[in-house]
Amino acid sequence: MAISDYEVDLSDEEREICETVHRFAEEVMRPAGKELDALEDPADVIAPGSVLYDVFKKYQSLGIDQVSMAGTDLTPAQQARIRCITAEEMGWGDAGLAISLGVSGFPRMLAGLSGNPELVERVSAEDRIGCWPITEPDHGSDLIYYLKHSADVPGTPNCTAVKEGDDFVIRGQKSAWVSNGTIATDAALFCSVDMGDGKQGSAAFVVPLDVPGVTRGKPLDKLGQRALNQGEIFFDEVRVPADHMVINSDMMSFGADMVLSAANGGMGSIFVGVAQAALDLALDYAKNRVQGGVPIMEHQSVKGRLFTMFRKVEAARALNRRAIHTNTLQAPARLEMAIASKVTSTNTAFEVASEALQIFGGNGLSREYPIEKILRDARASMIEDGCNEVLGLVGAERL
Ligand SMILES: Cc1cc2nc3c(=O)[nH]c(=O)nc-3n(C[C@H](O)[C@H](O)[C@H](O)COP(=O)(O)OP(=O)(O)OC[C@H]3O[C@@H](n4cnc5c(N)ncnc54)[C@H](O)[C@@H]3O)c2cc1C
């Protein structure tokens, strides 16, 4: 059943978008995610001929622009709802691929702030793949603070852009955790900046990665979201024009709020979809698995556990819809709402997937069944884009 089947008042245009994305999630993302997850060597995920590239191409051919909703007649409120439903569907399809496709739009989103049409055009071309490098070898969770309070850089940054004449020169590296880092053509780079006049802080740049001085690390091998390629990006004297800095130090606190709100809200939607996937699978299994002469759904405790899972998914969904609605319709974004949604959805996805695995019994542990993969995917999300407990501290600053 598609997620939009539960919506009572979708317009024809909204319903058509939802159905298109549901088909894509079911027919393209599910099988591709399973295939990529099973690959032993993460280098094979990005090897020429990998199904990953078919997923990108087919997604682009849908013409659904999650970033701008360009080409639709939707009101802002409708756009907010469609963003949620389509991202949920994609998470339902495959978490790692949903993140890969979602983060790919980040350089385009940032380029929109530059006022430079050529840059926007360059990063919007069909064959471009984006990434969002923030995390550094010596800086993880602390970078969330570091971005928001740009004067208080803790320790030494591993990646710095220095103003030299009309350009910035980028030196250093980002960590192995950069999603799409091994294949991206463009980066929405958040890093330390030195304006050459003694003024330091942090800033955001759009950096085309097909320029001299950019090299990559090897693909990261990890527990979950294995379809999501990740790897280091090294910058050796990488020169970009000054107008590629799209958020300067003075605007960084505001800019970080905006980008983190978009990212956390999107994560909230995707992991509602992951939780829904686990619930759907558990329900189906419980109705069909006959043990002791009856389907296990007939056991009261199984029924009760499934209802608790349903209740948690709907609660996470309601919070996500409210967070995205608020942050689409009003500025500045309320980061605490987006964080509340990210933390709730990812914790819910993990809890529901864990309970679903329990309902599958021994089969839940088997790689022949889909549930152990969903549990691994959900586990990764509690660290992704900031550990949940640290995000909670950032959100608390707003209360
Ligand atoms: C699937 C996935 C995708 C990712 N994608 C990207 C990406 O696209 N781009 C990118 O740049 N990064 C990405 N990351 C990296 C991610 O944002 C970092 O892993 C995360 O911010 C945590 O940083 P860390 O791993 O260095 O952990 P650390 O910051 O070293 O934290 C380790 C532990 O210490 C705790 N801790 C740290 N500081 C505090 C504190 N102040 N108070 C209390 N506890 C604290 C944490 O909660 C955690 O339990 C991704 C990560 C994952 C798992």
The ligand as a Tripos MOL2 file, in Angstrom:
@<TRIPOS>MOLECULE
LIG
   53    58     1     0     0
SMALL
NO_CHARGES

@<TRIPOS>ATOM
      1 C1         25.1620    7.0660    7.2960 C.3       1 LIG1
      2 C2         25.9240    8.3370    7.5720 C.ar      1 LIG1
      3 C3         25.9280    9.3630    6.6270 C.ar      1 LIG1
      4 C4         26.6840   10.5140    6.8800 C.ar      1 LIG1
      5 N1         26.7360   11.4940    5.8980 N.ar      1 LIG1
      6 C5         27.5400   12.5630    6.0820 C.ar      1 LIG1
      7 C6         27.6810   13.5590    5.0490 C.ar      1 LIG1
      8 O1         27.0420   13.4900    4.0010 O.2       1 LIG1
      9 N2         28.5620   14.5750    5.2460 N.ar      1 LIG1
     10 C7         29.2910   14.6900    6.3810 C.ar      1 LIG1
     11 O2         30.0650   15.6050    6.4740 O.2       1 LIG1
     12 N3         29.1650   13.7790    7.3900 N.ar      1 LIG1
     13 C8         28.3120   12.7260    7.2640 C.ar      1 LIG1
     14 N4         28.1810   11.7910    8.2530 N.ar      1 LIG1
     15 C9         28.9810   11.9530    9.4670 C.3       1 LIG1
     16 C10        28.1440   12.2720   10.6820 C.3       1 LIG1
     17 O3         27.5690   13.5200   10.5720 O.3       1 LIG1
     18 C11        29.0810   12.0950   11.8890 C.3       1 LIG1
     19 O4         29.3940   10.7220   11.9820 O.3       1 LIG1
     20 C12        28.4160   12.5740   13.1390 C.3       1 LIG1
     21 O5         28.3160   13.9640   13.1260 O.3       1 LIG1
     22 C13        29.1500   12.1190   14.3900 C.3       1 LIG1
     23 O6         30.4910   12.4560   14.3170 O.3       1 LIG1
     24 P1         31.6040   11.4010   14.7410 P.3       1 LIG1
     25 O7         31.3050   10.1440   13.9670 O.co2     1 LIG1
     26 O8         32.9210   12.0370   14.5500 O.co2     1 LIG1
     27 O9         31.3410   11.0990   16.2600 O.3       1 LIG1
     28 P2         31.8630   11.9690   17.4960 P.3       1 LIG1
     29 O10        31.5130   13.3910   17.3120 O.co2     1 LIG1
     30 O11        33.2980   11.6170   17.7360 O.co2     1 LIG1
     31 O12        30.9740   11.3870   18.6620 O.3       1 LIG1
     32 C14        31.2670   10.1360   19.2740 C.3       1 LIG1
     33 C15        30.3890    9.9650   20.5100 C.3       1 LIG1
     34 O13        30.6180   11.0390   21.4300 O.3       1 LIG1
     35 C16        29.3930   11.6840   21.7550 C.3       1 LIG1
     36 N5         29.5950   13.1180   21.8630 N.ar      1 LIG1
     37 C17        30.3610   13.8990   21.0740 C.ar      1 LIG1
     38 N6         30.2760   15.1970   21.4570 N.ar      1 LIG1
     39 C18        29.4320   15.2410   22.4990 C.ar      1 LIG1
     40 C19        28.9240   16.2820   23.3220 C.ar      1 LIG1
     41 N7         29.2730   17.5700   23.1590 N.pl3     1 LIG1
     42 N8         28.0740   15.9690   24.3090 N.ar      1 LIG1
     43 C20        27.6850   14.6830   24.4920 C.ar      1 LIG1
     44 N9         28.1300   13.6520   23.7580 N.ar      1 LIG1
     45 C21        28.9890   13.9270   22.7600 C.ar      1 LIG1
     46 C22        28.4830   11.3740   20.5700 C.3       1 LIG1
     47 O14        27.1200   11.4380   20.9430 O.3       1 LIG1
     48 C23        28.9070    9.9780   20.1950 C.3       1 LIG1
     49 O15        28.2190    9.0310   20.9820 O.3       1 LIG1
     50 C24        27.4130   10.6480    8.0710 C.ar      1 LIG1
     51 C25        27.3640    9.6290    9.0290 C.ar      1 LIG1
     52 C26        26.6350    8.4910    8.7950 C.ar      1 LIG1
     53 C27        26.6050    7.4120    9.8390 C.3       1 LIG1
@<TRIPOS>BOND
     1     1     2 1
     2     2     3 ar
     3     2    52 ar
     4     3     4 ar
     5     4     5 ar
     6     4    50 ar
     7     5     6 ar
     8     6     7 ar
     9     6    13 1
    10     7     8 2
    11     7     9 ar
    12     9    10 ar
    13    10    11 2
    14    10    12 ar
    15    12    13 ar
    16    13    14 ar
    17    14    15 1
    18    14    50 ar
    19    15    16 1
    20    16    17 1
    21    16    18 1
    22    18    19 1
    23    18    20 1
    24    20    21 1
    25    20    22 1
    26    22    23 1
    27    23    24 1
    28    24    25 2
    29    24    26 1
    30    24    27 1
    31    27    28 1
    32    28    29 2
    33    28    30 1
    34    28    31 1
    35    31    32 1
    36    32    33 1
    37    33    34 1
    38    33    48 1
    39    34    35 1
    40    35    36 1
    41    35    46 1
    42    36    37 ar
    43    36    45 ar
    44    37    38 ar
    45    38    39 ar
    46    39    40 ar
    47    39    45 ar
    48    40    41 1
    49    40    42 ar
    50    42    43 ar
    51    43    44 ar
    52    44    45 ar
    53    46    47 1
    54    46    48 1
    55    48    49 1
    56    50    51 ar
    57    51    52 ar
    58    52    53 1
@<TRIPOS>SUBSTRUCTURE
     1 LIG1         1 GROUP 0 **** ****
